[in-house]
Amino acid sequence: MNRRTTAYLYLLLVSVIWGAASPVVKHTLQWFNPWLFLTYRFFMSTLIAFPYLTAAGVKFPKKASVQWLILLTGIISAPLSLFLFFEALNKTTALSGSLITAAGPLLLILGGMAFFRDRITKNEKLGIGIALLGTILTVVGPLIMNGHSDTLGKLEGNGLMLLAVITDIIGALMSKEAVRRGAAPTLVAQVQFIVGFAIYLPILFLMQAPESVWQILTSAPLEAHLGVVFMAVLSGTVAYTIRNIAVKSIEVSESALYSYLQPLWAAILAVLWLRETITPSYIIGGVVIAIGVFIAEQKKRR
C-alpha cells in the first residue's frame, strides 16, 4: 500500500471519527456545560500527551523558528477556534453556523493553493462544487421545506463563526508548515491540547468555583465521562495525529474533501443512537456530497 492510499484511508477514518463527534457532544452536554466539557477534554488529552510523546521518542525541534511555529499553531488550532465557535453559537443559530462552517474546506483548498501551490484538477473543481452544493442542501433543506424565516442569526454571531472557520483553516495550514519544517506530526497535534488545557482551566475557574466543578464531575454518570474520553482520545489525540500524518503525504486540497463526508457519518449515528429522524433534504444532500467527493478523487491515469 503506497503512501497516498494510506493517507486516504487515514482521512476517511478521521471523517468517521469527527462525524460521530457531534452526536457524542450533543449527548454529553446533558451533564457538562461547554466550558467544563472542553477543559475536561483538554485535561485528558494532556494526560495522554506527555507519556505518548515520551514513548514515541518525539523530540522538540532545536530551531527556535520551528518551536515558535509549533507553539503558535497550538494556540490557534484547537483552543482559539473552539472558543470562537462556542461564542458564535451563543449569538447565532445552529443553521447559520453550519452554513458558514461549510465554507471551511473551500477556504482550506484556497489556502493550499496560495501557500503550498497545490494543483487543482478539473475533476477536483467539479467535485468540490458538487460537494459544496450538497452541503448547502443539507443545511438549508429544512428551511426551504418548512418555510422557517429569520434564521440567519445576528451579524455578530455570524462574524464570530466565520472567524472560527478561518482560525481553524489557519491552524491546519500552520500544522502542515510545521511538519514540512521537520516537526513530528504527533508533536504538533499534542501541543495544541496541552496549550488548550493551560488556557481553558483558568477561564473555567473564573466562570465556576472549583467546588462546583468537582461536584458536577463526581455526580455525572459513566456515559458522560465516556463521551469526554471519546472526544479526548479518538476525536482529539488519534484523529489530529493521523490527519497531520496524512496531510504530510498529500495536498491540503485533497484532505479538505473528506470534511464533506462528516455529515453522512453524523446522520447514521444520530439515527441509530439518538433516534433522530433524517429528513429527505438531508438524504439528498448526503448523496450529492458523496458524488462530489467521488468525482473529485478520480485521478487521470498516466
VOPAGU-2260 file (C-alpha; in pm, 1 decimal, decimal comma):
REM VOPAGU-2260
SITE   aa  ch    i         X         Y         Z
SITE  MET   A    0       0,0       0,0       0,0
SITE  ASN   A    1     155,4     331,5    -109,8
SITE  ARG   A    2     167,0     650,0      95,6
SITE  ARG   A    3    -120,7     818,1     -86,5
SITE  THR   A    4    -355,6     524,8     -34,9
SITE  THR   A    5    -262,4     512,6     331,7
SITE  ALA   A    6    -327,8     887,7     360,0
SITE  TYR   A    7    -672,6     845,9     200,2
SITE  LEU   A    8    -763,1     569,7     447,2
SITE  TYR   A    9    -642,2     783,3     737,9
SITE  LEU   A   10    -854,5    1077,1     624,3
SITE  LEU   A   11   -1157,1     850,9     578,2
SITE  LEU   A   12   -1113,1     730,1     936,1
SITE  VAL   A   13   -1080,6    1090,4    1057,3
SITE  SER   A   14   -1404,6    1183,5     879,4
SITE  VAL   A   15   -1583,7     895,9    1056,2
SITE  ILE   A   16   -1448,9     998,7    1397,8
SITE  TRP   A   17   -1525,3    1366,8    1352,9
SITE  GLY   A   18   -1863,3    1286,5    1200,1
SITE  ALA   A   19   -1950,6    1094,5    1516,4
SITE  ALA   A   20   -1828,0    1381,9    1732,7
SITE  SER   A   21   -2142,0    1596,7    1700,2
SITE  PRO   A   22   -2385,4    1329,7    1829,1
SITE  VAL   A   23   -2141,5    1238,2    2106,2
SITE  VAL   A   24   -2104,8    1600,9    2214,9
SITE  LYS   A   25   -2479,4    1659,5    2194,9
SITE  HIS   A   26   -2540,4    1362,3    2422,9
SITE  THR   A   27   -2262,4    1453,1    2667,9
SITE  LEU   A   28   -2370,2    1817,5    2706,4
SITE  GLN   A   29   -2667,3    1693,1    2905,7
SITE  TRP   A   30   -2430,0    1679,9    3204,0
SITE  PHE   A   31   -2142,3    1917,5    3123,8
SITE  ASN   A   32   -2161,3    2277,8    3004,1
SITE  PRO   A   33   -1938,1    2361,3    2704,6
SITE  TRP   A   34   -1656,1    2521,1    2905,2
SITE  LEU   A   35   -1637,3    2234,7    3154,4
SITE  PHE   A   36   -1660,4    1986,1    2869,3
SITE  LEU   A   37   -1374,6    2143,4    2674,3
SITE  THR   A   38   -1149,9    2185,3    2979,7
SITE  TYR   A   39   -1212,4    1825,2    3081,5
SITE  ARG   A   40   -1134,5    1710,3    2727,8
SITE  PHE   A   41    -808,0    1905,7    2708,0
SITE  PHE   A   42    -710,9    1779,3    3054,6
SITE  MET   A   43    -747,4    1416,5    2946,0
SITE  SER   A   44    -560,8    1485,2    2621,8
SITE  THR   A   45    -279,7    1647,5    2818,4
SITE  LEU   A   46    -252,2    1341,3    3046,1
SITE  ILE   A   47    -214,4    1130,9    2730,6
SITE  ALA   A   48      20,9    1368,5    2552,2
SITE  PHE   A   49     325,5    1355,9    2779,7
SITE  PRO   A   50     365,3     975,3    2808,6
SITE  TYR   A   51     262,6     935,4    2443,8
SITE  LEU   A   52     532,5    1172,0    2321,4
SITE  THR   A   53     789,0    1013,6    2554,1
SITE  ALA   A   54     708,0     657,8    2443,0
SITE  ALA   A   55     718,1     763,1    2077,7
SITE  GLY   A   56    1058,1     924,4    2127,2
SITE  VAL   A   57     936,9    1253,3    1981,1
SITE  LYS   A   58    1177,1    1541,1    2037,3
SITE  PHE   A   59    1110,3    1911,8    2024,3
SITE  PRO   A   60    1283,4    2074,2    1724,5
SITE  LYS   A   61    1601,1    2265,6    1803,9
SITE  LYS   A   62    1532,9    2556,0    1569,8
SITE  ALA   A   63    1368,8    2845,8    1753,1
SITE  SER   A   64    1161,1    2937,8    1447,6
SITE  VAL   A   65    1004,8    2590,5    1436,1
SITE  GLN   A   66     946,5    2594,0    1812,9
SITE  TRP   A   67     756,0    2921,2    1792,1
SITE  LEU   A   68     559,8    2794,8    1492,5
SITE  ILE   A   69     450,8    2483,9    1686,6
SITE  LEU   A   70     351,5    2692,7    1990,2
SITE  LEU   A   71     158,1    2943,1    1779,9
SITE  THR   A   72     -13,8    2658,5    1596,3
SITE  GLY   A   73    -109,2    2512,0    1932,9
SITE  ILE   A   74    -274,6    2838,4    2035,5
SITE  ILE   A   75    -462,1    2899,3    1712,3
SITE  SER   A   76    -561,9    2548,8    1607,3
SITE  ALA   A   77    -789,3    2397,7    1872,3
SITE  PRO   A   78    -816,5    2644,4    2165,5
SITE  LEU   A   79    -885,5    2967,6    1975,5
SITE  SER   A   80   -1105,5    2819,2    1703,0
SITE  LEU   A   81   -1317,4    2631,4    1958,7
SITE  PHE   A   82   -1351,3    2943,9    2174,5
SITE  LEU   A   83   -1479,9    3142,8    1877,4
SITE  PHE   A   84   -1707,4    2854,9    1775,7
SITE  PHE   A   85   -1883,7    2832,7    2112,1
SITE  GLU   A   86   -1909,9    3210,4    2142,5
SITE  ALA   A   87   -2067,0    3221,7    1797,4
SITE  LEU   A   88   -2323,3    2954,3    1884,1
SITE  ASN   A   89   -2444,1    3174,4    2170,4
SITE  LYS   A   90   -2515,2    3460,3    1929,3
SITE  THR   A   91   -2642,6    3296,9    1612,0
SITE  THR   A   92   -2847,7    2999,5    1500,0
SITE  ALA   A   93   -2711,3    2649,0    1450,1
SITE  LEU   A   94   -2836,5    2662,7    1089,9
SITE  SER   A   95   -2632,9    2972,8    1014,1
SITE  GLY   A   96   -2332,1    2827,0    1191,3
SITE  SER   A   97   -2347,6    2508,3     985,0
SITE  LEU   A   98   -2382,1    2702,0     661,3
SITE  ILE   A   99   -2079,7    2919,7     739,7
SITE  THR   A  100   -1875,6    2618,5     855,6
SITE  ALA   A  101   -1946,2    2451,5     522,0
SITE  ALA   A  102   -1714,3    2706,4     362,5
SITE  GLY   A  103   -1421,2    2567,9     563,1
SITE  PRO   A  104   -1299,1    2304,1     315,1
SITE  LEU   A  105   -1308,7    2555,2      31,2
SITE  LEU   A  106   -1104,8    2803,4     233,0
SITE  LEU   A  107    -858,7    2524,0     312,3
SITE  ILE   A  108    -826,2    2445,4     -57,6
SITE  LEU   A  109    -762,8    2812,5    -136,3
SITE  GLY   A  110    -502,8    2821,7     140,3
SITE  GLY   A  111    -332,5    2514,2      -3,3
SITE  MET   A  112    -322,9    2678,2    -345,8
SITE  ALA   A  113    -190,8    3007,6    -208,3
SITE  PHE   A  114      73,0    2885,2      37,3
SITE  PHE   A  115     170,7    2536,9     -84,2
SITE  ARG   A  116      98,9    2569,3    -457,5
SITE  ASP   A  117    -138,2    2273,4    -455,5
SITE  ARG   A  118    -264,8    2195,4    -803,9
SITE  ILE   A  119    -640,6    2163,7    -852,2
SITE  THR   A  120    -756,3    1935,6   -1133,1
SITE  LYS   A  121   -1077,9    1977,4   -1331,0
SITE  ASN   A  122   -1227,4    1677,6   -1153,5
SITE  GLU   A  123   -1143,3    1831,9    -817,1
SITE  LYS   A  124   -1301,6    2162,9    -914,9
SITE  LEU   A  125   -1617,4    1987,6   -1033,0
SITE  GLY   A  126   -1627,5    1760,0    -728,6
SITE  ILE   A  127   -1571,4    2047,5    -486,2
SITE  GLY   A  128   -1856,0    2241,9    -643,7
SITE  ILE   A  129   -2092,8    1944,3    -623,7
SITE  ALA   A  130   -1989,4    1865,9    -264,0
SITE  LEU   A  131   -2044,7    2227,0    -160,1
SITE  LEU   A  132   -2388,7    2217,7    -323,3
SITE  GLY   A  133   -2469,6    1904,0    -127,1
SITE  THR   A  134   -2358,5    2068,1     196,4
SITE  ILE   A  135   -2579,9    2369,2     128,7
SITE  LEU   A  136   -2875,4    2141,1      50,0
SITE  THR   A  137   -2816,9    1955,0     375,6
SITE  VAL   A  138   -2810,6    2275,1     578,5
SITE  VAL   A  139   -3083,6    2486,5     418,2
SITE  GLY   A  140   -3310,8    2199,7     310,8
SITE  PRO   A  141   -3525,9    2213,4     626,4
SITE  LEU   A  142   -3553,9    2590,3     583,7
SITE  ILE   A  143   -3689,5    2550,1     230,4
SITE  MET   A  144   -3923,2    2264,8     317,1
SITE  ASN   A  145   -4053,3    2403,4     647,1
SITE  GLY   A  146   -4066,2    2767,5     548,7
SITE  HIS   A  147   -3888,7    2897,8     856,8
SITE  SER   A  148   -3774,1    3258,4     837,3
SITE  ASP   A  149   -3525,9    3478,9    1017,7
SITE  THR   A  150   -3266,6    3200,9    1052,8
SITE  LEU   A  151   -2957,8    3393,4     952,0
SITE  GLY   A  152   -2887,2    3497,8    1308,3
SITE  LYS   A  153   -2720,2    3813,1    1422,9
SITE  LEU   A  154   -2435,0    3970,9    1234,6
SITE  GLU   A  155   -2206,4    3946,2    1537,6
SITE  GLY   A  156   -2260,6    3571,6    1577,8
SITE  ASN   A  157   -2214,2    3503,7    1208,0
SITE  GLY   A  158   -1895,7    3708,1    1208,0
SITE  LEU   A  159   -1758,2    3510,2    1502,5
SITE  MET   A  160   -1845,4    3182,5    1329,7
SITE  LEU   A  161   -1659,9    3292,6    1017,5
SITE  LEU   A  162   -1360,6    3382,8    1233,5
SITE  ALA   A  163   -1379,5    3036,4    1391,8
SITE  VAL   A  164   -1366,8    2873,9    1048,6
SITE  ILE   A  165   -1079,7    3096,0     937,2
SITE  THR   A  166    -872,6    3027,3    1250,2
SITE  ASP   A  167    -926,8    2653,5    1209,1
SITE  ILE   A  168    -803,8    2675,0     849,2
SITE  ILE   A  169    -503,0    2882,8     954,6
SITE  GLY   A  170    -424,1    2621,6    1219,7
SITE  ALA   A  171    -437,4    2341,0     962,7
SITE  LEU   A  172    -207,7    2529,8     724,7
SITE  MET   A  173      35,6    2612,2    1004,4
SITE  SER   A  174      36,5    2247,0    1111,8
SITE  LYS   A  175     136,2    2143,0     760,8
SITE  GLU   A  176     410,9    2405,3     750,7
SITE  ALA   A  177     545,1    2290,0    1088,7
SITE  VAL   A  178     555,4    1930,1     965,4
SITE  ARG   A  179     727,9    2039,1     646,1
SITE  ARG   A  180     996,6    2206,5     855,7
SITE  GLY   A  181    1072,9    1883,3    1034,1
SITE  ALA   A  182     834,5    1880,6    1331,7
SITE  ALA   A  183     677,5    1544,6    1412,1
SITE  PRO   A  184     304,1    1531,8    1328,1
SITE  THR   A  185     232,2    1381,3    1669,3
SITE  LEU   A  186     412,2    1668,6    1843,2
SITE  VAL   A  187     216,0    1932,7    1652,8
SITE  ALA   A  188    -109,0    1755,1    1738,7
SITE  GLN   A  189     -34,1    1709,4    2109,5
SITE  VAL   A  190      93,7    2060,6    2178,0
SITE  GLN   A  191    -242,3    2216,1    2092,7
SITE  PHE   A  192    -414,1    2005,7    2359,5
SITE  ILE   A  193    -158,4    2097,4    2625,4
SITE  VAL   A  194    -185,2    2465,1    2535,7
SITE  GLY   A  195    -563,9    2434,8    2524,0
SITE  PHE   A  196    -578,6    2299,1    2879,8
SITE  ALA   A  197    -347,4    2573,1    3006,8
SITE  ILE   A  198    -576,5    2836,1    2852,6
SITE  TYR   A  199    -915,6    2684,9    2936,7
SITE  LEU   A  200    -855,9    2588,1    3302,1
SITE  PRO   A  201    -826,1    2942,8    3442,2
SITE  ILE   A  202   -1120,1    3054,9    3227,1
SITE  LEU   A  203   -1334,3    2772,7    3366,8
SITE  PHE   A  204   -1246,2    2862,1    3727,4
SITE  LEU   A  205   -1333,4    3224,7    3660,6
SITE  MET   A  206   -1678,4    3110,2    3546,2
SITE  GLN   A  207   -1734,5    2836,1    3804,9
SITE  ALA   A  208   -1596,4    2768,3    4150,8
SITE  PRO   A  209   -1365,9    2463,7    4170,3
SITE  GLU   A  210   -1601,2    2304,1    4424,9
SITE  SER   A  211   -1890,4    2332,7    4181,0
SITE  VAL   A  212   -1684,2    2181,5    3900,7
SITE  TRP   A  213   -1582,5    1888,5    4120,2
SITE  GLN   A  214   -1941,9    1825,1    4225,8
SITE  ILE   A  215   -2059,9    1813,5    3864,2
SITE  LEU   A  216   -1779,8    1576,3    3764,2
SITE  THR   A  217   -1833,1    1334,6    4055,0
SITE  SER   A  218   -2211,6    1323,7    4013,4
SITE  ALA   A  219   -2209,3    1270,7    3635,2
SITE  PRO   A  220   -2284,2     915,0    3510,1
SITE  LEU   A  221   -2030,3     693,7    3336,7
SITE  GLU   A  222   -2168,3     765,8    2987,7
SITE  ALA   A  223   -2095,1    1135,5    3035,7
SITE  HIS   A  224   -1729,6    1063,0    3109,3
SITE  LEU   A  225   -1711,8     817,2    2818,4
SITE  GLY   A  226   -1825,0    1097,3    2587,7
SITE  VAL   A  227   -1530,7    1308,0    2700,6
SITE  VAL   A  228   -1297,5    1009,1    2662,2
SITE  PHE   A  229   -1414,8     966,9    2302,7
SITE  MET   A  230   -1351,1    1333,1    2226,4
SITE  ALA   A  231   -1014,5    1339,9    2404,4
SITE  VAL   A  232    -868,5    1013,0    2277,7
SITE  LEU   A  233   -1029,3     938,0    1941,2
SITE  SER   A  234   -1151,8    1277,8    1819,6
SITE  GLY   A  235    -851,1    1451,4    1973,9
SITE  THR   A  236    -524,1    1261,2    2005,3
SITE  VAL   A  237    -586,4     992,6    1741,1
SITE  ALA   A  238    -773,1    1197,5    1479,0
SITE  TYR   A  239    -546,2    1503,1    1484,9
SITE  THR   A  240    -232,8    1289,3    1474,2
SITE  ILE   A  241    -333,5    1074,6    1177,4
SITE  ARG   A  242    -470,4    1381,5     996,4
SITE  ASN   A  243    -131,0    1552,0    1028,1
SITE  ILE   A  244      38,7    1234,4     903,9
SITE  ALA   A  245    -198,5    1216,4     605,9
SITE  VAL   A  246    -160,2    1583,7     512,7
SITE  LYS   A  247     216,2    1532,4     500,2
SITE  SER   A  248     172,6    1286,6     211,6
SITE  ILE   A  249     -95,7    1455,7       1,5
SITE  GLU   A  250    -212,4    1801,9     -95,0
SITE  VAL   A  251    -410,3    2013,0     152,1
SITE  SER   A  252    -684,7    2047,0    -108,5
SITE  GLU   A  253    -738,4    1671,0    -119,0
SITE  SER   A  254    -755,9    1640,4     259,0
SITE  ALA   A  255   -1025,7    1909,2     266,6
SITE  LEU   A  256   -1260,0    1699,1      54,0
SITE  TYR   A  257   -1306,9    1441,9     328,3
SITE  SER   A  258   -1464,5    1706,5     550,6
SITE  TYR   A  259   -1775,1    1680,7     333,0
SITE  LEU   A  260   -1825,7    1318,3     442,2
SITE  GLN   A  261   -1864,4    1402,3     810,1
SITE  PRO   A  262   -2238,7    1487,1     791,9
SITE  LEU   A  263   -2303,3    1139,3     649,2
SITE  TRP   A  264   -2146,5     960,8     945,9
SITE  ALA   A  265   -2313,2    1202,4    1187,0
SITE  ALA   A  266   -2652,7    1121,6    1036,7
SITE  ILE   A  267   -2603,0     746,0    1069,4
SITE  LEU   A  268   -2507,8     771,2    1437,4
SITE  ALA   A  269   -2782,5    1021,7    1513,6
SITE  VAL   A  270   -3046,4     783,1    1377,1
SITE  LEU   A  271   -2914,3     463,9    1535,3
SITE  TRP   A  272   -2817,8     613,8    1872,0
SITE  LEU   A  273   -3007,3     937,9    1932,8
SITE  ARG   A  274   -3316,1     818,7    1743,8
SITE  GLU   A  275   -3327,9    1133,3    1535,3
SITE  THR   A  276   -3518,1    1146,3    1207,1
SITE  ILE   A  277   -3336,7    1211,6     880,4
SITE  THR   A  278   -3525,7    1445,6     650,8
SITE  PRO   A  279   -3545,5    1397,5     272,5
SITE  SER   A  280   -3330,9    1708,4     225,8
SITE  TYR   A  281   -3058,0    1554,7     439,1
SITE  ILE   A  282   -3060,6    1235,0     231,7
SITE  ILE   A  283   -3045,3    1428,7     -94,2
SITE  GLY   A  284   -2764,8    1648,2      35,3
SITE  GLY   A  285   -2569,4    1347,5     161,2
SITE  VAL   A  286   -2592,4    1170,1    -174,3
SITE  VAL   A  287   -2480,4    1482,8    -359,4
SITE  ILE   A  288   -2185,1    1523,2    -118,5
SITE  ALA   A  289   -2077,5    1162,3    -173,8
SITE  ILE   A  290   -2096,9    1205,3    -552,7
SITE  GLY   A  291   -1888,6    1523,7    -533,3
SITE  VAL   A  292   -1616,0    1361,4    -324,8
SITE  PHE   A  293   -1608,7    1058,7    -557,3
SITE  ILE   A  294   -1569,5    1276,6    -868,0
SITE  ALA   A  295   -1303,7    1493,9    -706,0
SITE  GLU   A  296   -1093,5    1192,2    -613,3
SITE  GLN   A  297   -1082,1    1046,9    -964,5
SITE  LYS   A  298    -727,5    1075,5   -1097,0
SITE  LYS   A  299    -621,1    1069,8   -1457,8
SITE  ARG   A  300    -416,1     761,0   -1538,4
SITE  ARG   A  301     -67,0     835,5   -1655,3
